[in-house]
Amino acid sequence: MTVVFIHPFQSLCVVLAKKKKSCFVGNANNRRHMDPGLSQLPFTHHFLDFPANRVPRSCVNARPIFPGSQLGVPVRQQHFLLFPKHVVSTCSKFIKKFFSTFEIPHFRIVMPAPSENTLFGMGNPLLDISAVVDKDFLDKYGLKPNDQILAEDKHKALFEEIVKRREVEYHAGGSTQNSVKIAQWMIQKPHKVATFFGCIGTDRFGEILKKKADEAHVDARYYEQSEEPTGTCAACITGDNRSLVANLAAAQCYKKEQHLDLDSNWDLATKAKVYYIAGFFLTVSPPSMLKVAKHASQNDKLFCMNLSAPFICQFFNGAMMDIMPYVDILFGNETEAASFGKQLGFQTDDIGEIAGLTRSLPKDNPARPRVVVFTQGKDPTVATVGDKVTTFPVLDIDQNHIVDTNGAGDAFVGGFLSALVQEHPLEECIRAGHYAANVIIRRVGCTFPEQPDFH
């Protein structure tokens, strides 16, 4: 098997499996040991020397090279060749064609496992509470079997009553928290690649939320206050229907000065290389979003945002456009894209054209062109690739296997981000997003199996 990965020192390592039981670390002075044709690569002058018969210790954060291998110890049946990272980004097609020409099978690219706190998310944390109820319960609180509403005063007792049900499930929720949670699930290890900031209450639900975030291996650093209770979202399940009642409460109380601006928290935030904040947070703390977005732009990092909902595009357009010059990757679905385009006077209903026009909006860091990604449910995902707009088909699924589509958008973003922090190209990020969404819509709520089956 041939494996290619980029280790933390920003070089590309090509590993060639051999039948003979010997090991050699390739370098520019020992080309006679290489396979025929390898010396023809135009990058051999970039080879680096390593101690004979040992895997370079600079690769300690990379995933296992092959079953049973251990990094930093002698290996068998391997050859190592190193290239700088820029070779991969500029010449990946040539490299793949080269290996194909010399009939080296199973060529694939595996990126290194990212370090802790590489991905930063900030948003409205909610504790998702799911329980099976009956029609009388729905009628008592004036709920429809399949609906999504914000809690009113008459729903306050609902949250106290639903937790007394026989089988209750709790999950760390909220749009951004869902996405970073799924990104962490896709990555698996190391834990705490994803960091999350948001506001909760000093109450029982807050303690449960902290526990659930920890179980998801997300490094959640909540701003805790006592004025409002922890935000919750009750999922009242009747048969195949879910009636969602959200009480944002503390989630709307995030204070930049009392949390993000603290040295310890800001130091943690600046460790990230990729930032993601859903548009919903524009209703809570635009100054916090702007601080993070400017930091990303000034330090050549990636800042990602989601349109989140048509009402965000309509009623918070001013705050959104203040952030837009710093947005490197913009997500949304077709409904949100249409609302955004209408608000900006694009005079077109074509999602591809809206994506192209959105890409061309003013940008603070013009050296990094904006990427726009619009999902369309079962229809192909639309994305800007350079100056062009391209579509990417979603995974097929039997309609009978679809259980709940509410978390599909968050899941897509989470899958996308999991590949992005590992520096995969756009096509692979979208493929990861499609996979994650395909998994989540087969289950109730934004939940997932223990491990992903994604390669």
C-alpha positions as CSV (number, residue, x, y, z in Angstrom):
1,M,0.0,0.0,0.0
2,T,1.2,3.5,-0.7
3,V,0.4,6.2,1.8
4,V,1.1,9.9,1.5
5,F,0.8,12.2,4.5
6,I,1.9,15.6,5.6
7,H,3.6,15.6,8.9
8,P,3.6,18.6,11.4
9,F,6.9,19.9,10.0
10,Q,5.1,20.6,6.7
11,S,6.7,18.0,4.5
12,L,5.1,15.3,2.4
13,C,6.2,11.7,3.1
14,V,5.6,9.1,0.4
15,V,5.7,5.6,1.9
16,L,6.1,2.7,-0.5
17,A,5.3,-0.8,0.7
18,K,7.8,-3.5,-0.5
19,K,7.7,-7.2,-0.6
20,K,11.3,-7.5,0.5
21,K,11.8,-7.4,4.3
22,S,14.1,-4.4,4.5
23,C,13.8,-0.8,5.3
24,F,15.5,2.2,3.7
25,V,15.0,5.9,4.3
26,G,15.4,7.6,0.9
27,N,17.4,10.8,0.4
28,A,18.9,12.6,-2.4
29,N,22.3,10.9,-2.1
30,N,21.0,7.3,-2.3
31,R,18.8,7.2,-5.4
32,R,20.2,3.8,-6.4
33,H,17.9,2.3,-3.7
34,M,14.8,3.8,-5.2
35,D,12.3,2.1,-7.4
36,P,12.9,2.6,-11.1
37,G,11.5,6.0,-12.1
38,L,11.4,7.6,-8.7
39,S,14.6,9.5,-9.4
40,Q,12.8,11.1,-12.3
41,L,10.6,13.0,-10.0
42,P,11.5,16.7,-10.3
43,F,11.5,17.2,-6.5
44,T,14.3,14.7,-5.4
45,H,16.5,17.6,-4.3
46,H,14.1,18.2,-1.5
47,F,14.6,14.8,0.1
48,L,15.6,14.9,3.7
49,D,17.8,12.5,5.6
50,F,16.6,10.5,8.6
51,P,18.4,7.9,10.8
52,A,18.5,4.6,8.9
53,N,15.6,2.2,9.4
54,R,13.6,4.5,11.6
55,V,10.5,6.5,11.1
56,P,11.2,10.2,11.6
57,R,10.1,11.4,15.0
58,S,8.8,14.6,13.5
59,C,5.9,12.4,12.4
60,V,4.7,11.5,16.0
61,N,1.4,13.3,15.5
62,A,0.5,11.5,12.3
63,R,-1.9,8.6,12.1
64,P,-0.5,5.0,11.8
65,I,1.0,4.3,8.4
66,F,-0.2,0.8,8.2
67,P,-1.9,-1.7,10.5
68,G,0.4,-2.7,13.4
69,S,3.0,0.1,12.7
70,Q,4.3,2.3,15.5
71,L,5.8,5.7,14.8
72,G,9.3,6.3,15.9
73,V,10.3,2.6,15.9
74,P,12.0,0.5,13.2
75,V,9.6,-0.6,10.4
76,R,9.9,-3.2,7.6
77,Q,8.9,-3.2,4.0
78,Q,8.9,0.6,3.7
79,H,10.7,3.3,1.8
80,F,10.5,6.9,2.9
81,L,10.7,9.9,0.5
82,L,10.1,13.5,1.7
83,F,8.8,16.5,-0.2
84,P,7.9,20.0,1.0
85,K,4.2,20.7,1.5
86,H,4.0,23.2,-1.4
87,V,4.8,20.3,-3.7
88,V,1.5,18.6,-2.7
89,S,-0.6,21.7,-3.2
90,T,0.9,22.6,-6.6
91,C,1.7,19.2,-8.1
92,S,-0.7,16.7,-6.5
93,K,-2.1,15.7,-9.9
94,F,1.4,15.1,-11.2
95,I,2.3,12.9,-8.2
96,K,-0.9,10.9,-8.5
97,K,-0.3,10.4,-12.2
98,F,3.3,9.4,-11.6
99,F,2.4,6.7,-9.1
100,S,-0.4,5.4,-11.4
101,T,2.1,5.2,-14.3
102,F,4.5,3.0,-12.3
103,E,1.6,0.8,-11.2
104,I,1.9,1.5,-7.5
105,P,-1.5,0.4,-6.1
106,H,-3.8,1.9,-3.5
107,F,-2.3,5.4,-3.7
108,R,-4.1,7.7,-1.2
109,I,-3.4,10.8,0.8
110,V,-3.7,10.8,4.5
111,M,-3.4,14.1,6.4
112,P,-1.9,14.3,9.9
113,A,-4.1,14.3,12.9
114,P,-4.5,18.0,13.9
115,S,-3.4,19.2,17.3
116,E,-5.7,20.3,20.1
117,N,-7.7,23.5,19.8
118,T,-7.1,23.7,16.0
119,L,-10.8,24.4,15.4
120,F,-12.6,27.2,17.2
121,G,-16.3,27.6,17.4
122,M,-18.5,30.2,19.2
123,G,-22.2,30.2,19.3
124,N,-25.5,29.6,21.2
125,P,-25.1,26.4,23.3
126,L,-28.3,24.5,24.0
127,L,-28.9,21.3,25.9
128,D,-31.0,19.1,23.7
129,I,-33.6,17.1,25.7
130,S,-35.3,14.3,23.8
131,A,-38.2,12.2,25.1
132,V,-41.2,10.2,23.8
133,V,-44.5,11.9,24.6
134,D,-48.1,11.4,23.8
135,K,-50.8,13.5,22.0
136,D,-52.1,14.8,25.4
137,F,-48.7,16.2,26.2
138,L,-48.6,18.1,22.9
139,D,-52.1,19.4,23.4
140,K,-51.3,20.5,26.9
141,Y,-48.6,22.9,25.6
142,G,-50.2,23.7,22.3
143,L,-47.7,21.9,20.2
144,K,-47.9,20.5,16.7
145,P,-46.5,17.0,16.1
146,N,-43.8,18.2,13.6
147,D,-42.8,21.8,14.3
148,Q,-40.1,24.1,15.5
149,I,-40.9,27.0,17.8
150,L,-39.3,29.3,20.4
151,A,-40.5,28.8,23.9
152,E,-43.1,31.2,25.4
153,D,-44.0,31.6,29.0
154,K,-46.6,28.9,28.7
155,H,-43.8,26.4,27.8
156,K,-41.7,26.9,30.9
157,A,-43.2,24.0,32.8
158,L,-42.7,21.8,29.7
159,F,-39.0,21.5,30.4
160,E,-39.5,20.5,34.0
161,E,-42.1,17.9,33.0
162,I,-40.3,16.3,30.1
163,V,-37.2,15.5,32.1
164,K,-39.4,13.3,34.4
165,R,-40.2,11.0,31.5
166,R,-39.0,7.4,31.8
167,E,-36.5,7.6,28.9
168,V,-34.8,11.0,28.4
169,E,-31.7,11.6,26.3
170,Y,-29.4,14.6,26.7
171,H,-27.1,16.0,24.0
172,A,-24.9,19.1,23.6
173,G,-26.7,21.1,21.0
174,G,-27.0,24.4,19.3
175,S,-26.0,25.0,15.6
176,T,-22.3,25.8,16.0
177,Q,-21.8,23.4,18.9
178,N,-23.4,20.6,16.8
179,S,-21.0,21.4,13.9
180,V,-17.8,21.4,16.0
181,K,-19.1,18.3,17.9
182,I,-19.5,16.4,14.5
183,A,-16.1,17.7,13.3
184,Q,-14.5,16.2,16.5
185,W,-16.4,12.9,15.9
186,M,-15.1,12.7,12.3
187,I,-11.5,13.4,13.5
188,Q,-11.8,11.1,16.5
189,K,-8.3,11.6,17.9
190,P,-6.7,13.6,19.3
191,H,-9.5,14.7,21.5
192,K,-10.3,18.4,22.0
193,V,-9.3,19.4,18.5
194,A,-12.5,21.5,18.6
195,T,-12.9,24.4,21.1
196,F,-16.2,26.0,21.8
197,F,-17.2,29.2,23.5
198,G,-20.8,30.1,24.5
199,C,-22.9,31.1,27.5
200,I,-24.8,28.8,29.9
201,G,-26.4,29.1,33.3
202,T,-25.1,28.0,36.7
203,D,-27.8,25.3,37.0
204,R,-28.4,21.5,36.7
205,F,-28.9,21.7,32.9
206,G,-25.6,23.6,32.6
207,E,-23.8,20.8,34.5
208,I,-25.4,18.2,32.2
209,L,-24.4,20.3,29.1
210,K,-20.8,20.5,30.3
211,K,-20.7,16.7,30.9
212,K,-22.2,16.0,27.4
213,A,-19.7,18.3,25.7
214,D,-16.9,16.5,27.5
215,E,-18.3,13.1,26.4
216,A,-18.1,14.5,22.8
217,H,-14.4,15.3,23.5
218,V,-15.0,19.0,22.7
219,D,-13.0,21.5,24.7
220,A,-16.0,23.6,25.8
221,R,-15.1,26.8,27.8
222,Y,-18.5,28.2,28.7
223,Y,-19.2,31.7,30.1
224,E,-21.3,30.9,33.2
225,Q,-23.8,33.4,34.6
226,S,-26.7,33.2,37.0
227,E,-29.2,35.7,35.6
228,E,-30.6,33.3,33.0
229,P,-31.0,29.5,32.9
230,T,-29.0,27.3,30.5
231,G,-30.6,27.3,27.0
232,T,-32.5,24.2,26.2
233,C,-34.3,22.6,23.2
234,A,-37.0,20.0,24.0
235,A,-37.6,17.4,21.3
236,C,-41.0,16.0,21.9
237,I,-41.2,12.7,20.0
238,T,-44.5,11.2,18.8
239,G,-44.0,8.3,16.4
240,D,-41.8,9.6,13.5
241,N,-42.5,13.2,14.4
242,R,-40.5,15.7,16.5
243,S,-41.9,18.9,17.9
244,L,-39.0,21.2,18.9
245,V,-39.3,23.9,21.5
246,A,-36.2,26.0,22.0
247,N,-35.6,28.2,25.0
248,L,-32.4,30.2,24.2
249,A,-32.2,31.8,27.7
250,A,-28.5,32.0,28.7
251,A,-27.3,31.4,25.2
252,Q,-28.3,35.0,24.4
253,C,-26.3,36.4,27.3
254,Y,-22.7,36.0,26.0
255,K,-20.5,38.9,27.0
256,K,-17.3,39.6,25.0
257,E,-15.7,41.7,27.8
258,Q,-16.4,39.1,30.5
259,H,-15.2,36.0,28.5
260,L,-13.6,36.3,25.1
261,D,-11.4,39.3,26.1
262,L,-10.0,37.4,29.1
263,D,-6.3,36.6,28.5
264,S,-6.7,32.9,29.2
265,N,-9.6,32.6,26.8
266,W,-8.2,34.7,24.1
267,D,-4.9,32.8,24.2
268,L,-6.9,29.6,23.7
269,A,-8.9,31.1,20.8
270,T,-5.7,32.3,19.0
271,K,-4.3,28.7,19.0
272,A,-6.9,27.8,16.3
273,K,-6.2,27.7,12.6
274,V,-9.8,27.5,11.5
275,Y,-12.7,29.5,13.0
276,Y,-16.4,28.8,12.6
277,I,-19.4,30.8,13.9
278,A,-23.0,30.4,12.7
279,G,-25.0,33.5,11.7
280,F,-27.3,32.9,14.7
281,F,-24.6,34.5,16.9
282,L,-25.1,37.8,15.1
283,T,-28.2,38.1,17.3
284,V,-26.1,37.8,20.5
285,S,-22.6,39.3,20.1
286,P,-21.5,40.8,16.8
287,P,-18.4,42.4,18.5
288,S,-17.2,38.9,19.5
289,M,-17.6,37.7,16.0
290,L,-15.8,40.7,14.6
291,K,-12.8,40.3,16.9
292,V,-12.4,36.7,15.9
293,A,-12.9,37.4,12.2
294,K,-10.3,40.2,12.2
295,H,-7.8,38.0,14.1
296,A,-8.2,35.3,11.4
297,S,-7.7,37.7,8.6
298,Q,-4.7,39.4,10.1
299,N,-3.0,36.1,10.8
300,D,-3.8,34.4,7.5
301,K,-6.1,31.9,9.2
302,L,-9.5,30.7,8.0
303,F,-12.7,32.3,9.2
304,C,-16.0,30.5,8.3
305,M,-19.6,31.7,8.8
306,N,-23.0,30.3,8.1
307,L,-26.0,32.3,6.8
308,S,-28.0,30.1,9.3
309,A,-31.6,31.3,8.5
310,P,-33.5,33.6,6.2
311,F,-34.5,35.9,9.1
312,I,-30.8,36.4,9.9
313,C,-30.2,37.5,6.3
314,Q,-33.2,39.8,6.4
315,F,-33.1,41.4,9.9
316,F,-29.4,41.2,10.8
317,N,-28.0,42.1,7.4
318,G,-26.0,45.1,8.6
319,A,-24.1,43.1,11.2
320,M,-23.6,40.3,8.7
321,M,-22.1,42.6,6.1
322,D,-19.7,44.1,8.7
323,I,-18.4,40.5,9.1
324,M,-18.5,39.5,5.4
325,P,-15.1,41.1,4.3
326,Y,-13.4,38.7,6.7
327,V,-15.3,35.6,5.7
328,D,-13.1,33.0,3.9
329,I,-15.7,30.3,3.6
330,L,-19.5,31.0,3.7
331,F,-22.0,28.2,4.2
332,G,-25.8,28.2,3.7
333,N,-28.7,26.3,2.1
334,E,-30.6,27.2,-1.0
335,T,-33.4,29.0,1.0
336,E,-30.9,31.1,2.9
337,A,-28.9,31.8,-0.2
338,A,-32.0,33.1,-2.0
339,S,-32.9,35.3,0.9
340,F,-29.3,36.7,1.1
341,G,-29.3,37.4,-2.6
342,K,-32.6,39.2,-2.5
343,Q,-31.4,41.3,0.4
344,L,-28.3,42.4,-1.5
345,G,-30.3,43.0,-4.7
346,F,-28.6,40.4,-6.8
347,Q,-31.6,40.2,-9.1
348,T,-31.3,36.4,-9.7
349,D,-32.9,33.3,-8.2
350,D,-30.1,31.0,-9.5
351,I,-28.2,29.6,-6.6
352,G,-25.0,29.2,-8.6
353,E,-25.1,32.9,-9.7
354,I,-25.8,34.0,-6.1
355,A,-22.8,31.9,-5.0
356,G,-20.6,33.6,-7.7
357,L,-21.8,37.1,-6.7
358,T,-21.3,36.4,-3.0
359,R,-17.7,35.3,-3.7
360,S,-17.0,38.6,-5.4
361,L,-18.1,40.7,-2.4
362,P,-15.3,42.9,-1.0
363,K,-12.7,41.0,1.1
364,D,-10.2,42.2,3.6
365,N,-7.6,39.6,2.6
366,P,-7.8,39.4,-1.2
367,A,-4.9,37.0,-1.3
368,R,-7.3,34.3,0.0
369,P,-10.4,34.2,-2.3
370,R,-13.7,33.6,-0.6
371,V,-15.2,30.1,-1.0
372,V,-19.0,29.9,-1.0
373,V,-20.8,26.6,-0.3
374,F,-24.5,26.3,-0.7
375,T,-26.3,23.0,0.1
376,Q,-29.6,22.1,-1.6
377,G,-30.9,19.1,0.3
378,K,-31.0,16.1,-2.1
379,D,-29.8,18.3,-5.0
380,P,-26.1,18.8,-5.7
381,T,-24.1,21.2,-3.5
382,V,-23.0,24.4,-5.2
383,A,-19.5,25.8,-4.5
384,T,-17.2,28.4,-5.9
385,V,-13.9,26.9,-7.1
386,G,-11.6,29.7,-8.1
387,D,-13.6,31.9,-10.5
388,K,-16.0,29.1,-11.4
389,V,-19.1,27.7,-9.8
390,T,-19.2,23.9,-9.5
391,T,-21.7,21.4,-8.3
392,F,-21.0,18.3,-6.2
393,P,-23.6,15.5,-6.1
394,V,-24.8,14.3,-2.7
395,L,-24.8,10.7,-1.6
396,D,-27.7,8.6,-2.6
397,I,-30.1,7.5,0.1
398,D,-33.3,5.6,0.2
399,Q,-36.1,8.0,1.3
400,N,-37.3,5.3,3.7
401,H,-34.0,5.6,5.6
402,I,-34.4,9.3,6.3
403,V,-35.4,9.8,9.9
404,D,-34.7,13.5,10.7
405,T,-33.2,16.2,8.5
406,N,-33.1,18.9,11.1
407,G,-29.4,18.4,11.8
408,A,-28.3,17.9,8.2
409,G,-26.9,21.4,7.7
410,D,-25.0,21.4,10.9
411,A,-23.6,17.9,10.1
412,F,-22.5,19.0,6.6
413,V,-20.5,21.9,8.1
414,G,-19.1,19.6,10.8
415,G,-17.9,17.1,8.2
416,F,-16.5,19.9,6.0
417,L,-14.6,21.4,8.9
418,S,-13.1,18.1,9.9
419,A,-11.4,17.8,6.5
420,L,-10.6,21.5,6.4
421,V,-8.5,21.5,9.6
422,Q,-6.6,18.6,8.1
423,E,-5.9,20.8,5.1
424,H,-7.8,18.6,2.6
425,P,-8.7,20.2,-0.8
426,L,-12.2,21.6,-1.2
427,E,-13.6,18.5,-3.0
428,E,-12.6,16.3,0.0
429,C,-14.1,18.8,2.4
430,I,-17.4,18.7,0.6
431,R,-17.2,14.9,0.4
432,A,-16.7,14.7,4.2
433,G,-19.6,17.1,4.6
434,H,-21.9,14.9,2.5
435,Y,-20.9,11.8,4.4
436,A,-21.6,13.4,7.8
437,A,-25.0,14.7,6.7
438,N,-25.9,11.3,5.2
439,V,-25.2,9.7,8.6
440,I,-27.1,12.2,10.7
441,I,-30.3,12.2,8.7
442,R,-30.7,8.5,9.4
443,R,-31.0,9.1,13.1
444,V,-33.1,11.1,15.5
445,G,-31.5,14.5,16.4
446,C,-28.0,15.5,15.7
447,T,-26.5,12.2,16.9
448,F,-24.1,9.7,15.4
449,P,-22.6,6.2,15.9
450,E,-19.5,5.7,18.0
451,Q,-17.1,5.9,15.0
452,P,-17.4,7.2,11.5
453,D,-16.9,5.0,8.5
454,F,-15.3,7.6,6.3
455,H,-12.1,7.3,4.3
